[in-house]
Amino acid sequence: MELTEKQQRARKMVCLPLDGLNTMSEVRERVQELSRVVGLFKVGKETFTRFGPEAVRAVQEYGADVFLDLKYHDIPNTVKGAADAAAALGVYMFNVHASGGLEMMQAAVEGAKAGPEKYGKNMPKITAVTVLTSIDQEILNNQLRVPGMVEEQVYNYAQLAHQAGLDGIVCSAADLHAVRDRLPREFMYVTPGIKGTKTPAGADQKRVFSPGNAVRDGSSILVIGRAITTDRETYVERLQAGYDILEDMAQYL
């Protein structure tokens, strides 16, 4: 299927997680079959624990980019070393937890700067996880004992990430209205918890948006997984689900 210009722009904004795959051949097959409608593939904790850097290289072999979603959260020196390793892999983007604090995030930037000089690769984009999309108001206040509204906490973390020199944040699309107009225009917003045009995002996602609504409200990259892959047994079905998502996004581009 041929994509329109707007659909091609939308494709570059779609990030598909490579979760739930048990062999490297399945990883390669998933990247190969969906790269027509997906511009970025997410290698997260499950995939990286199972396959390691081989999963990153497999995506890159098909000319696709990698979002290394390991959510670094440790002492600054440890995170700096991890950022250096991410730069060596040549990933497009990786993330840290904003709750690690300013010094830790600054250490991530320092480590990532090694990319061009030491490895001859572009410096990765770095985003900070704010409040996970599985956390709602009740969990934030009563389980985690963090006072205030979710949106306030997201904005606090976003400010801290910008101060540290990061490229953007990871947040729910529902929180974009609280931060987007208060930060620089070039700041990135990576939004998980995106449901399909005809399918849900998943029961563990508390704050979800449709693809089109996320684009309308300012999302830069949409993490969309189960809406494309769950309960779709054939390549054609998965490709069509991805195409439907691009159509939904294109109306706001």
C-alpha positions as CSV (number, residue, x, y, z in Angstrom):
1,M,0.0,0.0,0.0
2,E,1.2,3.5,-0.9
3,L,1.3,6.1,1.8
4,T,0.3,9.7,1.3
5,E,2.7,12.4,2.4
6,K,0.8,12.9,5.6
7,Q,0.7,9.2,6.3
8,Q,4.5,9.1,5.7
9,R,4.9,11.8,8.3
10,A,2.6,9.9,10.7
11,R,4.7,6.7,10.1
12,K,7.8,8.4,11.5
13,M,5.9,9.2,14.7
14,V,4.7,5.6,15.3
15,C,6.9,3.5,17.7
16,L,6.1,-0.2,18.0
17,P,7.3,-2.2,21.0
18,L,8.9,-5.6,20.3
19,D,7.4,-7.3,23.3
20,G,6.0,-10.8,23.6
21,L,8.4,-12.3,21.0
22,N,10.3,-15.4,21.9
23,T,12.9,-15.8,19.2
24,M,15.1,-13.5,17.2
25,S,13.5,-14.8,14.1
26,E,10.2,-13.5,15.4
27,V,11.8,-10.1,16.1
28,R,13.2,-9.8,12.6
29,E,9.9,-10.9,11.1
30,R,7.9,-8.3,13.1
31,V,10.3,-5.5,12.0
32,Q,10.3,-6.6,8.4
33,E,6.5,-7.0,8.1
34,L,5.5,-3.7,9.9
35,S,8.3,-1.3,8.9
36,R,6.0,0.0,6.1
37,V,3.7,1.5,8.7
38,V,6.1,1.9,11.7
39,G,9.1,4.2,11.8
40,L,10.6,3.4,15.2
41,F,10.8,0.1,17.1
42,K,11.0,0.0,20.9
43,V,13.4,-2.5,22.5
44,G,12.2,-2.6,26.1
45,K,13.1,-4.5,29.3
46,E,11.6,-7.8,28.2
47,T,13.2,-7.9,24.7
48,F,16.6,-6.6,25.9
49,T,16.7,-9.0,28.8
50,R,15.9,-11.9,26.4
51,F,18.1,-11.0,23.5
52,G,20.4,-8.2,24.5
53,P,22.1,-5.9,21.9
54,E,21.3,-8.4,19.2
55,A,17.7,-7.2,19.2
56,V,18.9,-3.6,18.6
57,R,21.2,-4.7,15.8
58,A,18.4,-6.7,14.2
59,V,16.2,-3.6,13.9
60,Q,19.0,-1.6,12.5
61,E,19.7,-4.2,9.9
62,Y,16.4,-3.4,8.3
63,G,17.2,0.3,8.3
64,A,14.8,1.1,11.1
65,D,15.5,3.2,14.3
66,V,15.5,2.0,17.9
67,F,14.0,3.5,21.0
68,L,15.9,1.7,23.8
69,D,13.3,1.7,26.6
70,L,15.2,0.6,29.6
71,K,14.2,3.6,31.9
72,Y,17.6,4.1,33.6
73,H,17.2,5.0,37.2
74,D,20.4,4.7,39.4
75,I,23.2,6.7,40.8
76,P,24.6,9.3,38.3
77,N,27.8,7.5,37.5
78,T,26.0,4.3,36.7
79,V,23.5,6.0,34.5
80,K,26.4,7.9,32.7
81,G,28.0,4.5,31.9
82,A,24.7,3.1,30.6
83,A,24.2,6.2,28.4
84,D,27.6,5.7,27.0
85,A,26.7,2.1,26.2
86,A,23.5,3.2,24.5
87,A,25.4,5.7,22.4
88,A,27.8,2.9,21.4
89,L,24.8,0.8,20.2
90,G,23.7,3.7,17.9
91,V,20.1,3.8,19.2
92,Y,17.9,6.8,18.1
93,M,16.6,7.4,21.6
94,F,16.8,6.0,25.2
95,N,15.1,7.1,28.4
96,V,15.7,7.6,32.1
97,H,13.3,8.1,35.1
98,A,13.0,11.8,35.9
99,S,12.5,10.8,39.5
100,G,16.3,10.0,39.5
101,G,16.9,13.7,39.9
102,L,18.7,16.5,38.1
103,E,22.2,15.2,38.6
104,M,21.4,11.8,37.3
105,M,19.7,13.2,34.1
106,Q,22.7,15.5,33.5
107,A,25.0,12.4,33.8
108,A,22.9,10.7,31.2
109,V,23.5,13.6,28.8
110,E,27.2,13.6,29.5
111,G,27.4,9.8,28.8
112,A,25.4,10.1,25.6
113,K,27.7,12.8,24.2
114,A,30.3,10.0,23.7
115,G,28.4,8.9,20.6
116,P,29.9,11.1,17.9
117,E,33.4,11.3,19.3
118,K,34.0,7.8,20.5
119,Y,31.8,5.7,18.3
120,G,31.2,7.8,15.2
121,K,27.4,7.7,15.7
122,N,24.8,10.3,16.3
123,M,24.1,11.3,19.9
124,P,20.9,9.6,21.0
125,K,17.9,11.6,22.0
126,I,17.2,11.3,25.7
127,T,13.7,11.5,27.2
128,A,12.6,11.3,30.8
129,V,9.8,9.2,32.1
130,T,7.5,11.4,34.1
131,V,4.4,9.5,35.6
132,L,3.8,6.1,34.1
133,T,0.6,5.7,32.2
134,S,-0.4,2.9,34.5
135,I,-0.5,5.3,37.4
136,D,-3.7,7.3,37.9
137,Q,-4.6,9.9,40.6
138,E,-5.6,7.3,43.2
139,I,-2.3,5.4,42.9
140,L,-0.2,8.6,42.8
141,N,-1.8,10.0,46.0
142,N,-2.7,7.0,48.1
143,Q,-0.2,4.3,47.1
144,L,2.9,6.3,46.3
145,R,2.0,9.1,48.8
146,V,2.8,11.8,46.3
147,P,0.5,14.8,46.9
148,G,-1.1,16.9,44.2
149,M,-2.5,16.2,40.7
150,V,-0.9,13.9,38.2
151,E,-0.5,16.8,35.8
152,E,1.4,18.9,38.3
153,Q,3.8,16.0,38.9
154,V,4.3,15.6,35.1
155,Y,5.1,19.3,34.7
156,N,7.5,19.2,37.6
157,Y,9.4,16.3,36.0
158,A,9.2,18.0,32.6
159,Q,10.8,21.2,33.9
160,L,13.5,19.2,35.6
161,A,14.2,17.2,32.4
162,H,14.5,20.4,30.3
163,Q,16.8,21.9,32.9
164,A,19.0,18.8,32.7
165,G,19.3,19.3,28.9
166,L,17.2,16.3,27.9
167,D,15.3,16.3,24.6
168,G,11.9,15.5,25.9
169,I,9.7,13.5,28.2
170,V,7.6,10.3,28.2
171,C,4.0,11.0,29.5
172,S,0.4,10.2,28.8
173,A,-1.2,12.2,26.0
174,A,-3.8,13.2,28.6
175,D,-1.1,15.2,30.3
176,L,0.1,17.2,27.2
177,H,-2.2,20.1,27.9
178,A,-0.5,20.7,31.2
179,V,3.0,20.9,29.8
180,R,3.1,21.5,26.1
181,D,2.6,25.3,26.1
182,R,5.0,25.8,29.0
183,L,8.1,24.3,27.4
184,P,10.1,25.0,24.2
185,R,8.4,24.1,20.9
186,E,11.2,21.6,20.0
187,F,10.7,19.6,23.2
188,M,9.7,16.0,22.5
189,Y,6.7,14.2,23.9
190,V,6.7,10.4,23.7
191,T,3.2,9.1,24.6
192,P,2.5,5.5,25.5
193,G,-1.0,4.2,26.3
194,I,-2.3,4.8,22.8
195,K,-5.3,2.8,21.8
196,G,-6.1,1.8,18.2
197,T,-8.9,3.2,16.1
198,K,-11.0,0.1,16.9
199,T,-9.0,-1.6,19.7
200,P,-8.1,-0.8,23.3
201,A,-4.6,0.0,24.5
202,G,-4.6,-2.6,27.3
203,A,-6.1,-3.1,30.7
204,D,-3.0,-1.9,32.5
205,Q,-3.1,1.5,30.8
206,K,-5.1,4.0,32.9
207,R,-4.8,7.2,30.9
208,V,-5.2,6.5,27.1
209,F,-5.8,8.5,23.9
210,S,-6.6,7.7,20.3
211,P,-3.7,8.2,17.8
212,G,-5.4,11.2,16.2
213,N,-6.2,12.9,19.5
214,A,-2.6,12.4,20.7
215,V,-1.3,14.1,17.5
216,R,-3.8,16.9,17.8
217,D,-2.7,17.6,21.4
218,G,1.0,17.7,20.5
219,S,2.5,14.2,20.8
220,S,5.8,13.8,19.0
221,I,6.1,10.0,19.1
222,L,3.3,7.6,19.8
223,V,4.1,4.2,21.4
224,I,1.5,1.8,19.9
225,G,1.8,-1.9,20.5
226,R,-1.2,-4.0,21.4
227,A,-3.5,-1.9,19.2
228,I,-1.6,-3.2,16.2
229,T,-0.5,-6.7,17.2
230,T,-3.0,-8.2,19.8
231,D,-5.5,-10.7,18.5
232,R,-4.3,-10.2,14.9
233,E,-3.1,-13.5,13.7
234,T,-2.0,-12.6,10.2
235,Y,0.5,-10.1,8.7
236,V,-2.3,-8.6,6.6
237,E,-4.4,-7.9,9.7
238,R,-1.5,-6.2,11.6
239,L,-0.5,-4.2,8.6
240,Q,-4.1,-3.0,8.1
241,A,-4.3,-2.0,11.8
242,G,-1.2,0.1,11.4
243,Y,-2.5,1.7,8.3
244,D,-5.8,2.6,10.0
245,I,-3.7,4.3,12.8
246,L,-1.8,6.3,10.2
247,E,-5.0,7.5,8.6
248,D,-6.3,8.6,12.0
249,M,-3.1,10.5,12.7
250,A,-2.9,12.1,9.3
251,Q,-6.1,14.1,9.7
252,Y,-4.2,16.3,12.3
253,L,-0.9,16.6,10.4
